[in-house]
Amino acid sequence: MNPKGQAAVAGITFIVLISAFALYLLIVGFIGNTLGTEMQEKMGITEEINASFQTTITTSTVTINALWYILFAGLLLGLIIQAMMAQQYPKVMVPIFILTLIISVIIAIVLANAYDQVYSQTELASASIFQTGIYFIMTKLPYIAVIVGLLAVVIIFTRDGSSGAGGGIIN
């Protein structure tokens, strides 16, 4: 597999994956909360049954948000490590990386607006009230794309060439 160009596309992958997972968790949170509440009302005969449905509701509203934060931090860390380990590119490649950064910001704007529209649906209100932190970060997604993209460009193009792919301490 040819690793060239992977560092340029990593920012777009980062934006798309966290956006898709945020939308997924919003819908799963809605389904889990609605399903758990309805099932508890219909079948909640004993304390054990009520406790299991309450666990489902708590998981779908509170606990599931931690998954998104873990994915966000993991992908961000992976992107920074990939930029540090990327091969040394010649300085003439900077415009290509800047163009890729612009494309990732445009994609981030579209995905942030899409998430905002889905989040504001009244049907999803039972899940969206528990995901305000994800909403805050998703609405700031274009800014995050710029910061992360510029950070990656700076890391890739300011290295001295002694580290990364093909380099290292042992020669």
FIKOLFI-746518 format. One line per field, with one value per residue (C-alpha): residue number from 0; x, y, z. Coordinates in Angstrom, 1 decimal. Layout:
N
k <- (NUM; ...)
u <- (X; ...)
v <- (Y; ...)
w <- (Z; ...)
//
This chain:
171
k <- (0; 1; 2; 3; 4; 5; 6; 7; 8; 9; 10; 11; 12; 13; 14; 15; 16; 17; 18; 19; 20; 21; 22; 23; 24; 25; 26; 27; 28; 29; 30; 31; 32; 33; 34; 35; 36; 37; 38; 39; 40; 41; 42; 43; 44; 45; 46; 47; 48; 49; 50; 51; 52; 53; 54; 55; 56; 57; 58; 59; 60; 61; 62; 63; 64; 65; 66; 67; 68; 69; 70; 71; 72; 73; 74; 75; 76; 77; 78; 79; 80; 81; 82; 83; 84; 85; 86; 87; 88; 89; 90; 91; 92; 93; 94; 95; 96; 97; 98; 99; 100; 101; 102; 103; 104; 105; 106; 107; 108; 109; 110; 111; 112; 113; 114; 115; 116; 117; 118; 119; 120; 121; 122; 123; 124; 125; 126; 127; 128; 129; 130; 131; 132; 133; 134; 135; 136; 137; 138; 139; 140; 141; 142; 143; 144; 145; 146; 147; 148; 149; 150; 151; 152; 153; 154; 155; 156; 157; 158; 159; 160; 161; 162; 163; 164; 165; 166; 167; 168; 169; 170)
u <- (0.0; 1.4; 1.4; 1.7; -1.3; -2.6; -1.5; -3.4; -6.7; -6.5; -8.2; -11.2; -11.4; -11.3; -14.2; -16.4; -15.9; -16.7; -19.7; -21.1; -20.6; -22.3; -25.3; -25.4; -25.2; -28.0; -30.3; -29.3; -29.8; -33.3; -34.1; -32.7; -34.4; -37.8; -37.7; -36.6; -39.3; -42.1; -41.1; -40.9; -44.4; -45.8; -43.9; -42.6; -44.2; -41.3; -38.4; -35.9; -37.6; -37.9; -34.2; -33.1; -35.2; -33.8; -30.3; -31.1; -32.4; -29.3; -27.0; -28.7; -28.8; -25.7; -23.1; -23.2; -21.9; -18.6; -18.1; -18.1; -15.6; -13.3; -13.6; -13.0; -9.8; -8.6; -9.0; -7.4; -4.4; -4.1; -4.2; -1.4; 0.7; 0.1; 1.3; 4.4; 5.2; 4.4; 7.2; 8.9; 7.2; 8.9; 7.8; 6.1; 3.5; 2.2; -0.4; -1.9; -2.2; -3.7; -6.2; -7.1; -7.5; -10.0; -11.9; -12.0; -13.3; -16.1; -17.0; -17.0; -19.4; -21.8; -21.6; -22.0; -25.1; -26.5; -25.9; -27.6; -30.6; -31.0; -30.3; -33.0; -35.8; -38.5; -38.7; -35.1; -35.5; -35.4; -31.9; -30.6; -31.0; -28.4; -25.9; -25.2; -21.4; -21.4; -23.6; -21.2; -18.2; -20.2; -21.3; -17.6; -16.5; -15.2; -13.0; -11.7; -11.0; -8.9; -7.0; -6.3; -5.5; -3.0; -1.5; -0.9; 0.5; 2.9; 4.0; 4.5; 6.4; 8.5; 10.2; 14.0; 13.7; 15.3; 12.0; 9.0; 8.7; 12.1; 14.0; 14.8; 17.5; 18.9; 20.2)
v <- (0.0; 3.4; 5.8; 9.0; 11.3; 9.7; 12.6; 15.0; 13.0; 12.2; 15.5; 14.8; 11.3; 12.8; 15.2; 12.7; 9.9; 12.1; 13.6; 10.3; 8.9; 12.0; 11.5; 7.8; 8.4; 11.0; 8.5; 5.6; 7.8; 8.6; 5.0; 3.7; 6.4; 6.0; 2.3; 2.0; 4.4; 2.8; -0.7; 0.3; 1.7; -1.4; -4.2; -2.7; -5.3; -6.0; -4.1; -6.1; -5.3; -1.6; -1.5; -3.1; -0.6; 2.2; 1.0; 1.1; 4.6; 5.8; 4.1; 5.7; 9.1; 9.6; 6.8; 6.6; 10.2; 9.1; 6.9; 10.0; 11.8; 8.7; 8.5; 12.2; 12.1; 8.9; 10.2; 13.5; 11.8; 9.4; 12.4; 14.1; 10.9; 10.3; 13.8; 13.2; 9.9; 11.0; 11.1; 14.3; 16.2; 18.8; 22.4; 22.5; 20.2; 22.9; 24.2; 20.7; 20.4; 23.8; 22.9; 19.7; 21.8; 24.1; 21.0; 19.6; 22.9; 23.0; 19.4; 20.4; 23.3; 21.0; 18.3; 20.8; 22.3; 18.8; 17.8; 21.1; 20.4; 16.8; 17.8; 20.5; 18.1; 17.9; 14.2; 13.8; 16.1; 13.3; 12.4; 15.9; 17.3; 14.8; 15.5; 19.2; 18.7; 16.9; 19.6; 22.3; 20.6; 19.7; 23.3; 24.4; 21.7; 24.1; 25.8; 22.4; 21.4; 24.6; 24.2; 20.5; 20.9; 23.8; 21.8; 18.8; 21.0; 22.7; 19.3; 17.8; 20.7; 21.9; 18.6; 18.3; 14.9; 12.8; 11.2; 9.8; 7.2; 5.9; 7.8; 7.2; 7.0; 3.6; 3.6)
w <- (0.0; -1.0; 2.0; 0.0; 0.4; 3.5; 5.7; 3.5; 3.6; 7.3; 8.3; 6.0; 7.5; 11.0; 10.3; 8.5; 11.2; 14.2; 12.4; 11.4; 14.9; 16.5; 14.2; 15.0; 18.7; 18.5; 16.8; 19.1; 22.1; 20.9; 20.2; 23.5; 25.6; 23.8; 23.7; 27.4; 28.6; 26.6; 27.5; 31.2; 31.0; 29.2; 30.9; 34.1; 36.5; 38.9; 40.3; 38.3; 35.0; 35.9; 36.9; 33.6; 31.6; 33.7; 32.9; 29.2; 29.5; 31.5; 29.0; 26.0; 27.5; 29.6; 29.2; 25.4; 25.1; 26.6; 23.5; 21.2; 23.4; 23.4; 19.6; 19.2; 21.4; 19.8; 16.2; 17.1; 18.7; 15.8; 13.4; 15.2; 15.4; 11.7; 10.9; 13.1; 11.4; 7.8; 5.3; 4.8; 2.0; -0.2; 0.5; -2.9; -1.5; 0.9; -1.6; -1.9; 1.8; 2.1; -0.7; 1.3; 4.4; 2.6; 1.3; 4.9; 6.2; 3.6; 4.5; 8.2; 7.5; 5.7; 8.4; 11.2; 9.6; 9.0; 12.6; 13.8; 11.6; 12.9; 16.5; 16.5; 15.4; 18.1; 17.8; 18.9; 21.9; 24.4; 23.2; 22.3; 25.8; 27.0; 24.2; 24.6; 24.8; 21.5; 20.0; 21.2; 19.5; 16.4; 15.9; 16.2; 13.8; 11.0; 13.6; 14.8; 11.2; 10.7; 13.9; 13.5; 9.8; 10.4; 13.3; 11.0; 8.2; 10.7; 12.1; 8.7; 7.1; 10.0; 10.9; 10.3; 8.5; 11.2; 12.3; 10.6; 7.9; 6.9; 9.6; 13.2; 15.8; 14.6; 11.0)
//
